[in-house]
């Protein structure tokens, strides 16, 4: 994995954990109150325990690692498809095209 990938993983993990720990919200016709109610400490502790028991952090890291590994494997082919479809590339001689590849 490259440095950019490693730098993104903590941020993605934090986003995932925040989204998975957020309570489901109902859509209503009435406007939302100005201030959000405080989540009780007991509820926070239960959420934290659920995340630990289900190993959510480890699962998230494994999922993101697998996705980034797959993207890194696919990137050369994606780049090659983009380059080889350019008009400028098509105008090159076959030897020049091979040199670019």
C-alpha positions in Angstrom: 0.0 0.0 0.0 1.3 3.5 -0.7 1.5 6.4 1.7 -1.7 8.1 0.4 -3.7 4.9 1.0 -2.3 4.6 4.5 -3.1 8.2 5.2 -6.7 7.8 4.2 -7.5 4.7 6.2 -7.8 6.4 9.6 -10.1 9.1 8.2 -12.3 6.5 6.5 -12.4 4.4 9.7 -13.5 7.4 11.7 -16.2 8.2 9.2 -17.4 4.5 9.2 -17.5 4.3 13.0 -19.4 7.6 13.3 -21.9 6.5 10.7 -22.4 3.1 12.3 -22.7 4.5 15.8 -25.2 7.1 14.7 -28.9 6.4 15.7 -31.4 6.0 12.9 -33.4 9.1 12.3 -37.0 9.3 11.2 -38.0 11.7 8.5 -40.7 14.0 9.7 -42.6 17.0 8.4 -41.8 19.0 11.5 -38.5 20.9 11.6 -35.7 19.4 13.7 -35.0 21.0 17.1 -32.2 23.5 17.3 -30.1 21.5 19.7 -29.5 17.8 19.6 -30.3 15.8 22.8 -27.3 14.5 24.7 -26.8 10.7 24.4 -26.8 9.2 27.8 -23.5 7.7 29.1 -25.1 4.3 29.5 -26.2 4.3 25.8 -22.7 5.4 24.7 -21.2 2.6 26.8 -23.5 0.0 25.1 -22.7 1.3 21.7 -19.0 1.1 22.4 -19.4 -2.4 23.8 -21.3 -3.5 20.6 -18.6 -2.1 18.4 -15.9 -3.9 20.4 -17.8 -7.2 20.5 -18.5 -7.1 16.8 -14.9 -6.0 16.1 -16.2 -3.2 13.9 -12.9 -1.4 13.8 -11.0 -4.5 12.7 -13.7 -5.3 10.1 -13.6 -1.8 8.8 -9.8 -1.8 8.4 -10.0 -5.2 6.7 -12.7 -4.0 4.3 -10.9 -0.8 3.4 -7.6 -2.6 3.0 -9.2 -5.1 0.6 -10.8 -2.3 -1.4 -7.6 -0.3 -1.6 -5.6 -3.4 -2.6 -8.2 -4.1 -5.4 -8.1 -0.5 -6.6 -4.3 -0.5 -6.7 -4.4 -3.7 -8.8 -6.9 -2.2 -11.2 -5.4 1.3 -11.5 -2.7 0.4 -14.2 -5.4 -1.0 -16.5 -7.7 1.9 -15.9 -4.9 4.3 -16.7 -3.9 2.4 -19.8 -7.5 2.4 -21.1 -7.7 6.1 -20.6 -4.4 6.8 -22.3 -4.9 4.3 -25.2 -8.3 5.9 -26.0 -6.8 9.4 -26.5 -6.6 10.6 -30.1 -3.0 11.7 -29.6 -2.0 8.2 -28.5 -3.8 6.7 -31.5 -1.7 8.9 -33.8 1.6 7.4 -32.5 3.4 4.7 -34.4 3.1 1.2 -32.9 6.7 1.3 -31.5 5.9 4.6 -29.9 2.7 3.3 -28.4 4.6 0.3 -27.0 7.2 2.7 -25.5 4.4 4.7 -23.8 2.9 1.5 -22.4 
